[in-house]
Each structure stands twice: as structure tokens, then as C-alpha cells.
Amino acid sequence: MTHKSHYPGCQTEMIQEIAEDFRDHPVVTVIPFCEPMIMQGDHAGISETSFMLYLERDLVDMTRMGEANYQDHGWTDTNSPEKATCAKGEDDVNQVITYLKNEIKKSFNKL
């Protein structure tokens, strides 16, 4: 499996190309994954912060956000980490698990 969680889009294209290069390989199966393939992603915004609130809440320090972060990460009112919730993180994690489970099943069906 290849995974990348950050951007830009050229990285998403790269892992998809790598998977395509191995599509007919007799032994190796590459399952590409990154958030933009299945959901609206962001860097340290609502999506990734929600993931962490669900997975490891104690590692999230919401006091470290400031105006510079908005400029650096391109956050807006709709994707800012202040809108992150544990419930959204759980939903997003379940989307990832469902996607990966289906991709793994597909790869086994090819055997």
C-alpha cells in the first residue's frame, strides 16, 4: 500500500501512477491511498484535526492555532481546525477503513 496524507495533488497522482505500474505484477499489489481520493482533505485543518481528536485526543493542542496558521495552511471558515469534532473524525476513519477494506478485497479477488 502506498499512502500519503499531505498535498499537493501531484503527490496523489504519483501514488496512483505507482499503483498502475504494479497493476499486473504477479506478486506485488499496490493499493494507493490518500484522503483526497475519498473525501475532502486538508493539512492540519478540520479533517486531520478531527482524525486526531478521534484517534488520540490528548495529542491535539487547540491552543496552538493562530492567524499565521490560517495563512500557512490555507484554512477558511469551512475547513479550519476549530470546526473539528471527534464525531467527524470517527466518520472519516470509518470511510478510510471501508475504502481500504474494499480495495483489499478487490486485490484478493484478482488472485
C-alpha positions in Angstrom: 0.0 0.0 0.0 1.2 3.5 -0.7 -0.1 6.3 1.4 0.3 10.0 1.6 -1.8 12.3 3.6 -0.5 15.7 2.5 -0.7 17.7 -0.6 -0.2 18.9 -3.4 -2.3 16.9 -5.9 0.8 15.8 -7.8 1.6 13.5 -4.9 -1.8 11.9 -5.2 -1.2 11.4 -8.9 2.3 10.0 -8.2 1.0 7.2 -5.9 -1.8 6.4 -8.4 0.8 6.1 -11.1 2.9 3.8 -8.9 -0.1 1.6 -8.3 -0.8 1.5 -12.0 2.9 0.5 -12.7 2.4 -2.6 -10.4 -1.2 -3.4 -11.6 -0.1 -6.6 -13.5 2.7 -7.6 -11.2 2.4 -11.3 -10.3 3.4 -10.8 -6.6 3.2 -7.2 -5.5 -0.2 -5.4 -5.1 -0.1 -1.7 -4.5 -3.1 0.0 -3.1 -2.9 3.8 -3.3 -4.5 5.9 -0.7 -4.7 9.5 0.4 -7.6 11.5 1.8 -8.4 13.4 -1.4 -9.2 10.1 -3.2 -12.3 9.6 -0.9 -13.0 12.8 1.0 -12.2 16.5 1.2 -8.8 16.6 2.9 -6.7 19.4 4.4 -3.4 20.0 6.2 -4.0 20.3 9.9 -7.5 21.6 9.3 -10.9 20.2 10.1 -10.2 16.8 8.5 -6.8 15.9 10.0 -7.7 17.5 13.4 -10.9 15.5 13.5 -8.9 12.3 12.8 -6.7 13.1 15.7 -9.5 14.1 18.1 -11.0 10.6 17.4 -7.7 8.6 17.4 -5.6 10.3 20.1 -7.3 13.3 21.6 -4.5 14.0 24.1 -2.1 14.9 21.2 -4.3 17.7 19.9 -3.5 21.2 21.3 -6.1 23.5 20.1 -4.4 26.5 21.7 -1.6 26.4 19.2 -3.7 27.8 16.3 -3.3 31.3 15.3 -3.6 33.7 12.3 -0.2 32.5 10.9 -1.6 29.0 10.7 -4.5 30.2 8.6 -2.1 31.8 6.1 0.3 28.9 6.1 -2.3 26.2 5.7 -4.9 27.9 3.6 -7.7 27.4 6.2 -11.0 29.1 5.7 -14.1 29.3 7.8 -15.3 26.0 6.4 -12.1 23.9 6.9 -10.5 25.4 10.0 -9.5 23.1 12.8 -11.8 24.9 15.2 -14.7 23.1 13.4 -13.1 19.7 14.1 -15.0 17.1 16.1 -14.4 13.7 17.4 -17.6 12.5 15.7 -16.3 13.8 12.3 -13.0 12.0 13.0 -14.9 8.8 13.6 -16.9 9.1 10.4 -13.8 9.9 8.4 -11.8 7.0 9.9 -14.7 4.7 9.1 -14.7 6.0 5.5 -10.9 5.2 5.3 -11.4 1.7 6.7 -14.3 1.0 4.3 -12.3 2.2 1.3 -9.2 0.1 2.3 -11.2 -3.0 3.1 -12.9 -2.8 -0.3 -9.6 -2.3 -2.1 -8.0 -5.2 -0.2 -11.0 -7.4 -1.1 -10.6 -6.4 -4.8 -6.9 -7.3 -4.7 -7.6 -10.7 -3.3 -10.3 -11.3 -5.9 -7.6 -10.9 -8.6 -5.6 -13.8 -7.3 
